[in-house]
């Protein structure tokens, strides 16, 4: 089963793990503003990035429920509907 992550779950996990957006963005090699836009629901990450982010937060004390599964239609609808394709 593919485990995905909503914007709100990601933000909560980051805050619970006491990580800054800058730190997470740096660890992922993405722009801090992309992470901010994702957490606010204005930008959607692709499934691979969502899974990497979930794995990242799962290794911290973020308190993620590893059994949660969120379909792409439940991830939130940003005003721009953009997807970030991380290469």
C-alpha positions in Angstrom: 0.0 0.0 0.0 1.3 3.5 -0.9 1.1 5.8 2.1 0.5 9.4 1.2 0.5 12.6 3.2 -1.9 15.6 3.4 -0.6 19.2 3.6 -2.0 19.5 7.1 -0.4 16.2 8.2 2.9 17.3 6.8 2.8 20.7 8.6 1.7 19.0 11.9 4.5 16.5 11.6 7.1 19.1 10.9 6.0 21.2 13.9 5.8 18.1 16.2 9.4 17.2 15.1 10.5 20.8 15.8 11.9 21.2 12.4 11.9 24.5 10.4 10.6 24.7 6.9 14.1 25.7 5.9 15.6 22.5 7.4 13.1 20.2 5.7 13.4 22.0 2.4 17.2 21.8 2.6 17.1 18.1 3.4 14.8 17.5 0.4 16.7 19.8 -2.0 13.6 21.9 -2.7 12.9 25.6 -2.3 11.5 26.6 1.2 8.7 28.5 -0.6 7.6 25.3 -2.3 7.2 23.6 1.1 5.4 26.6 2.5 3.0 26.6 -0.5 2.4 22.8 -0.1 1.7 23.2 3.6 -0.8 25.9 2.9 -2.6 23.9 0.2 -1.6 26.1 -2.7 0.7 23.5 -4.3 0.6 19.7 -4.6 3.6 17.5 -4.5 3.7 14.4 -6.7 3.2 11.0 -5.1 6.9 10.2 -4.9 7.7 13.4 -3.0 4.7 12.8 -0.7 6.0 9.3 0.1 9.5 10.6 0.7 8.2 13.3 3.0 6.1 10.8 4.9 9.2 8.5 5.3 11.3 11.5 6.4 8.7 12.5 9.1 8.2 8.9 10.2 11.9 8.8 11.2 11.4 11.7 13.6 9.1 12.1 16.6 6.5 13.6 14.4 3.7 11.3 15.6 2.5 10.3 12.1 0.0 7.4 12.0 1.8 5.0 9.6 -1.5 3.3 8.7 -3.0 6.5 7.3 -3.7 6.5 3.6 -5.0 9.5 1.8 -6.0 9.4 -1.9 -5.0 12.1 -4.3 -8.5 13.6 -4.2 -8.3 14.0 -0.4 -4.9 15.9 -0.4 -6.5 19.2 -0.5 -7.3 21.5 -3.4 -4.9 24.4 -3.7 -6.0 27.5 -5.4 -3.4 26.9 -8.1 -3.7 23.1 -8.4 0.0 22.9 -9.2 2.1 19.8 -8.7 5.8 19.9 -7.9 7.8 17.3 -9.7 10.9 16.7 -7.8 13.8 15.4 -10.0 
